[in-house]
Amino acid sequence: MKKALQYILPVLLSALLIWYLFRKVNFHQTMEILSHGVDYWWILAAMGLSVFSHIFRAMRWRIQLDALHVRSTLMELTCAVFGCYALNLLLPRLGELWRCTFVAKRSDAKFTTVMGSMVADRMADSLMVVVLILLTFVLAAQALASFMSKYPVGEGILRLLYSPAAWCFVIAATAVVWWLLRRFRETALVKRLRKWTGEIWRGFAVTATMPGRWRFLLLTIAIWGCYFVQLYVAFYAFSFTRALCSEPGLAFGLLPCLVAFVLSSIGMAVPSNGGLGPWNIAIMFGLAIYGVADVEGAAFSILQWSGQTVMLIILGIFTAFRIGATSSGRDGLHKQG
């Protein structure tokens, strides 16, 4: 039942959110925009830029693995990243499990060590999202507050963020969890948990002392720079988002792009197939803050998501052929030996 839910719930969530999306907008108007209101060369450019973000991610991961004495080629790590995102289209988080298994097997390394490096990879991304959220709230606080105050849910979120009681609850809950782990630290379950988290922590902690940590930081900025630039490039594909890029008061579209980018990054945390549904709605929400109609925001989000998905499928196919070819070569060498 648990495995069935892992497969079914993301699909149902994506379907529910897409139903909600097209319940808010006119499907025929959306298709009309996609048919006659798009410069597809900009979408192709955004698709091409996305490849570099994956290569930079593989380069960053290699720094961590080298520090853990896990040796793997850049091509193997790049294929692992390509395959990871392609598999996540089928099932959320399946790609992360596969890429750690693939690299651990190819490098003859412990799975938990490789998993720890992947956790560090995700933690670095999470910290970048936090930094971007803080930056967005500083630069676009007025626009966000005025937009969210129009909706009951938005008002509730604003009250929660500024509520001392909510923050006290978070601190108290953290303290209770810490006490329970200390109180029952000698039980078999907690011992296994401590051992597993210890190995995971080793993979994460190495980022603070490893050689090349400054390259790690620069590559983290490069990864997220690629994500941001590919979304900004897509703004030029539509007249309504291109108009935002001509406004000096909006930093020539950089500010609306930043808001949409941060909201969509938060939306990717929702377990769905490749972000379908939550990512689209987050983009619509971000663009609506700056006056883009829902039907226009839907068209933008659908086309941008589709372009990136097509690129992930292409990269996934490339990875499958590449792994198949290298596996055949290894088998041949093994037989000759």
C-alpha positions as CSV (number, residue, x, y, z in Angstrom):
1,M,0.0,0.0,0.0
2,K,2.8,2.4,0.9
3,K,4.6,1.8,-2.5
4,A,1.3,2.2,-4.3
5,L,0.7,5.5,-2.6
6,Q,4.2,6.7,-3.5
7,Y,3.4,6.1,-7.2
8,I,-0.3,7.2,-7.2
9,L,-0.3,10.3,-5.0
10,P,2.1,12.4,-7.1
11,V,0.1,11.6,-10.2
12,L,-3.2,12.4,-8.5
13,L,-1.7,15.7,-7.1
14,S,-0.4,16.7,-10.6
15,A,-3.8,15.9,-12.1
16,L,-5.7,17.8,-9.4
17,L,-3.5,20.9,-9.8
18,I,-3.7,20.9,-13.6
19,W,-7.5,20.5,-13.2
20,Y,-7.5,23.5,-10.9
21,L,-5.2,25.4,-13.3
22,F,-7.6,25.0,-16.3
23,R,-10.6,25.6,-14.0
24,K,-9.2,29.1,-13.5
25,V,-8.4,29.8,-17.2
26,N,-9.9,29.4,-20.6
27,F,-8.2,26.4,-22.2
28,H,-9.0,27.7,-25.8
29,Q,-7.6,31.1,-25.1
30,T,-4.4,29.5,-23.7
31,M,-4.0,27.4,-26.8
32,E,-4.6,30.5,-29.0
33,I,-1.7,32.2,-27.2
34,L,0.5,29.2,-27.7
35,S,-0.4,28.9,-31.3
36,H,0.1,32.6,-32.4
37,G,1.7,34.5,-29.6
38,V,5.1,32.8,-29.0
39,D,8.6,33.3,-30.4
40,Y,9.8,29.7,-30.0
41,W,13.4,30.6,-30.6
42,W,13.6,32.0,-27.1
43,I,12.1,28.8,-25.7
44,L,14.7,26.7,-27.5
45,A,17.4,29.0,-26.1
46,A,16.1,28.4,-22.6
47,M,16.1,24.7,-23.2
48,G,19.7,24.8,-24.3
49,L,20.7,26.8,-21.2
50,S,19.2,24.1,-19.0
51,V,21.8,21.6,-20.1
52,F,24.6,23.8,-18.6
53,S,22.9,23.8,-15.2
54,H,23.1,19.9,-15.2
55,I,26.7,19.9,-16.2
56,F,27.6,22.5,-13.5
57,R,25.7,20.3,-11.0
58,A,27.8,17.2,-12.0
59,M,31.0,19.3,-11.7
60,R,29.9,20.4,-8.2
61,W,29.1,16.9,-7.2
62,R,32.5,15.7,-8.3
63,I,34.2,18.0,-5.8
64,Q,32.2,16.4,-3.0
65,L,32.8,12.9,-4.1
66,D,36.6,13.5,-4.6
67,A,36.7,14.7,-1.0
68,L,35.1,11.5,0.1
69,H,37.6,9.4,-2.0
70,V,34.8,8.3,-4.4
71,R,36.3,8.4,-7.8
72,S,34.0,8.9,-10.8
73,T,34.5,10.6,-14.2
74,L,32.7,13.8,-15.1
75,M,30.8,12.0,-17.9
76,E,29.5,9.4,-15.5
77,L,28.4,12.1,-13.0
78,T,26.8,14.1,-15.8
79,C,24.9,11.1,-17.0
80,A,23.8,10.4,-13.4
81,V,22.4,13.9,-13.2
82,F,20.7,13.7,-16.6
83,G,19.1,10.4,-15.6
84,C,18.1,11.6,-12.2
85,Y,16.0,14.5,-13.6
86,A,14.5,12.3,-16.3
87,L,13.4,9.6,-13.8
88,N,11.9,12.3,-11.5
89,L,9.4,12.9,-14.3
90,L,8.1,9.4,-13.6
91,L,8.2,9.5,-9.8
92,P,9.4,12.2,-7.4
93,R,12.7,11.4,-5.7
94,L,13.2,8.2,-7.7
95,G,16.0,10.0,-9.7
96,E,18.0,10.8,-6.5
97,L,17.9,7.1,-5.4
98,W,18.9,5.9,-8.9
99,R,21.8,8.4,-9.3
100,C,23.3,7.4,-5.9
101,T,22.9,3.7,-6.7
102,F,24.5,4.2,-10.2
103,V,27.5,6.2,-8.9
104,A,28.1,3.9,-5.9
105,K,28.1,0.9,-8.2
106,R,30.3,2.4,-10.8
107,S,32.8,3.8,-8.2
108,D,32.7,0.8,-5.9
109,A,31.7,3.0,-3.0
110,K,29.3,2.8,-0.1
111,F,25.7,3.8,-1.0
112,T,25.3,5.8,2.2
113,T,28.4,7.8,1.5
114,V,27.2,8.8,-2.0
115,M,23.8,9.4,-0.6
116,G,25.3,11.8,2.0
117,S,27.0,13.8,-0.8
118,M,23.6,14.0,-2.6
119,V,22.0,15.2,0.6
120,A,24.7,17.9,0.8
121,D,23.9,18.7,-2.8
122,R,20.2,19.2,-2.0
123,M,21.1,21.1,1.2
124,A,23.2,23.6,-0.8
125,D,20.2,24.1,-3.1
126,S,17.9,24.6,-0.1
127,L,20.2,27.3,1.3
128,M,20.2,29.0,-2.1
129,V,16.4,29.0,-2.1
130,V,16.4,30.5,1.4
131,V,18.8,33.2,0.3
132,L,16.7,34.0,-2.8
133,I,13.5,34.0,-0.7
134,L,15.0,36.6,1.7
135,L,16.3,38.6,-1.3
136,T,12.8,38.5,-2.9
137,F,11.1,39.6,0.3
138,V,13.5,42.6,0.6
139,L,13.2,43.7,-3.1
140,A,9.6,42.9,-3.8
141,A,8.0,43.1,-0.3
142,Q,5.5,45.7,-1.2
143,A,4.2,43.9,-4.3
144,L,4.0,40.6,-2.5
145,A,2.2,42.0,0.5
146,S,-0.4,44.0,-1.6
147,F,-1.1,40.9,-3.8
148,M,-1.4,38.4,-1.0
149,S,-3.6,40.7,1.1
150,K,-6.3,40.3,-1.6
151,Y,-6.8,36.6,-0.8
152,P,-7.8,34.9,2.5
153,V,-5.0,32.3,2.2
154,G,-2.4,35.1,1.5
155,E,-3.6,37.0,4.6
156,G,-3.3,33.8,6.6
157,I,0.3,33.2,5.4
158,L,1.3,36.8,6.2
159,R,-0.2,36.5,9.7
160,L,1.6,33.2,10.3
161,L,4.9,34.6,9.2
162,Y,4.7,37.5,11.6
163,S,3.2,35.5,14.5
164,P,5.4,35.0,17.6
165,A,3.2,32.0,18.6
166,A,3.9,30.2,15.4
167,W,7.7,30.6,15.8
168,C,7.5,29.6,19.5
169,F,5.7,26.4,18.4
170,V,8.4,25.6,15.9
171,I,11.1,26.0,18.5
172,A,9.2,24.0,21.1
173,A,8.6,21.1,18.6
174,T,12.3,21.0,17.7
175,A,13.2,20.9,21.4
176,V,10.7,18.0,22.0
177,V,12.1,16.0,19.1
178,W,15.7,16.5,20.3
179,W,14.7,15.4,23.9
180,L,13.0,12.3,22.6
181,L,16.1,11.3,20.6
182,R,18.3,11.9,23.7
183,R,15.9,10.1,26.0
184,F,15.7,6.9,23.8
185,R,19.2,7.0,22.4
186,E,20.0,3.4,23.5
187,T,17.1,1.8,21.6
188,A,17.8,-0.2,18.5
189,L,15.7,2.2,16.3
190,V,17.5,5.3,17.4
191,K,20.9,3.6,17.2
192,R,20.2,2.7,13.6
193,L,19.0,6.2,12.9
194,R,22.1,7.7,14.4
195,K,24.4,5.4,12.4
196,W,22.6,6.2,9.2
197,T,22.4,10.0,9.8
198,G,26.1,9.9,10.9
199,E,27.1,8.6,7.5
200,I,24.8,11.0,5.8
201,W,26.3,13.9,7.9
202,R,29.8,12.8,6.8
203,G,28.9,13.4,3.2
204,F,27.4,16.7,4.1
205,A,30.0,18.0,6.5
206,V,32.8,17.4,4.0
207,T,31.7,20.5,2.1
208,A,33.0,22.8,4.9
209,T,36.5,21.5,4.8
210,M,37.0,19.9,1.4
211,P,39.5,21.1,-1.1
212,G,37.7,23.1,-3.8
213,R,35.0,24.4,-1.5
214,W,35.2,27.8,-3.1
215,R,34.7,26.2,-6.5
216,F,31.7,24.4,-4.9
217,L,30.2,27.8,-4.0
218,L,30.9,29.3,-7.4
219,L,29.3,26.3,-9.1
220,T,26.3,26.6,-6.8
221,I,25.9,30.2,-8.0
222,A,26.4,29.0,-11.6
223,I,23.7,26.4,-11.3
224,W,21.1,28.7,-9.9
225,G,22.2,31.5,-12.3
226,C,21.4,29.1,-15.2
227,Y,18.0,28.4,-13.7
228,F,17.2,32.1,-13.4
229,V,18.6,33.1,-16.8
230,Q,16.7,30.4,-18.6
231,L,13.4,31.6,-17.1
232,Y,14.3,35.2,-17.9
233,V,15.2,34.3,-21.5
234,A,11.7,32.7,-21.8
235,F,10.2,36.1,-20.8
236,Y,11.2,37.3,-24.3
237,A,9.1,34.6,-26.0
238,F,5.7,36.2,-25.0
239,S,4.6,39.8,-25.6
240,F,3.1,40.2,-22.1
241,T,6.3,39.1,-20.3
242,R,8.5,40.9,-22.8
243,A,6.7,44.1,-21.9
244,L,7.9,43.6,-18.3
245,C,11.5,43.5,-19.5
246,S,11.1,47.0,-20.9
247,E,10.1,48.5,-17.6
248,P,13.0,50.3,-15.8
249,G,10.9,50.4,-12.6
250,L,10.9,46.6,-12.6
251,A,14.6,46.4,-13.2
252,F,13.9,45.5,-16.8
253,G,11.9,42.4,-15.9
254,L,14.5,41.0,-13.5
255,L,12.3,41.6,-10.4
256,P,9.2,39.9,-11.8
257,C,11.4,37.1,-13.0
258,L,13.0,36.8,-9.5
259,V,9.6,36.6,-7.8
260,A,8.3,34.0,-10.3
261,F,11.5,32.1,-10.0
262,V,11.5,31.9,-6.2
263,L,7.9,30.9,-6.1
264,S,8.4,28.2,-8.7
265,S,11.4,26.9,-6.8
266,I,9.3,26.5,-3.7
267,G,6.6,24.8,-5.8
268,M,9.1,22.2,-6.9
269,A,9.2,21.0,-3.2
270,V,5.7,19.7,-3.7
271,P,5.8,16.0,-4.6
272,S,4.5,15.8,-8.2
273,N,5.7,14.5,-11.5
274,G,8.5,16.8,-12.6
275,G,6.8,19.8,-10.9
276,L,3.8,19.6,-13.1
277,G,1.0,21.5,-11.4
278,P,2.6,23.2,-8.5
279,W,5.4,24.7,-10.6
280,N,2.8,26.0,-13.2
281,I,0.6,27.5,-10.5
282,A,3.5,29.2,-8.8
283,I,4.6,30.8,-12.0
284,M,1.1,32.0,-12.7
285,F,0.9,33.4,-9.1
286,G,4.3,35.2,-9.5
287,L,3.4,36.8,-12.9
288,A,-0.1,37.8,-11.6
289,I,1.6,40.0,-9.0
290,Y,2.8,42.1,-11.9
291,G,-0.5,42.2,-13.8
292,V,-0.1,39.2,-16.1
293,A,-3.6,37.7,-16.7
294,D,-4.1,34.1,-15.5
295,V,-4.6,32.8,-19.1
296,E,-1.4,34.4,-20.1
297,G,0.5,33.1,-17.1
298,A,-0.9,29.6,-17.8
299,A,0.3,29.7,-21.4
300,F,3.8,30.8,-20.3
301,S,4.1,28.2,-17.5
302,I,2.8,25.3,-19.7
303,L,5.2,26.1,-22.6
304,Q,8.2,26.7,-20.4
305,W,7.5,23.5,-18.4
306,S,7.0,21.5,-21.6
307,G,10.2,22.8,-23.1
308,Q,12.3,21.8,-20.1
309,T,10.5,18.4,-19.9
310,V,11.3,17.7,-23.5
311,M,14.9,18.5,-22.9
312,L,15.0,16.2,-19.8
313,I,13.5,13.4,-21.9
314,I,16.2,13.9,-24.6
315,L,18.9,13.9,-22.0
316,G,17.4,10.8,-20.4
317,I,17.5,9.0,-23.7
318,F,21.1,10.1,-24.3
319,T,22.0,8.8,-20.8
320,A,20.3,5.4,-21.4
321,F,22.3,4.9,-24.7
322,R,25.5,6.1,-23.1
323,I,25.2,3.8,-20.1
324,G,24.3,0.9,-22.3
325,A,27.3,1.5,-24.6
326,T,29.8,1.8,-21.7
327,S,28.3,-1.2,-19.9
328,S,28.8,-3.3,-23.1
329,G,32.4,-2.1,-23.4
330,R,33.1,-3.0,-19.8
331,D,31.6,-6.5,-20.3
332,G,33.7,-7.0,-23.3
333,L,36.9,-6.0,-21.5
334,H,36.0,-8.3,-18.6
335,K,35.5,-11.3,-21.0
336,Q,38.8,-10.5,-22.7
337,G,40.5,-10.4,-19.3
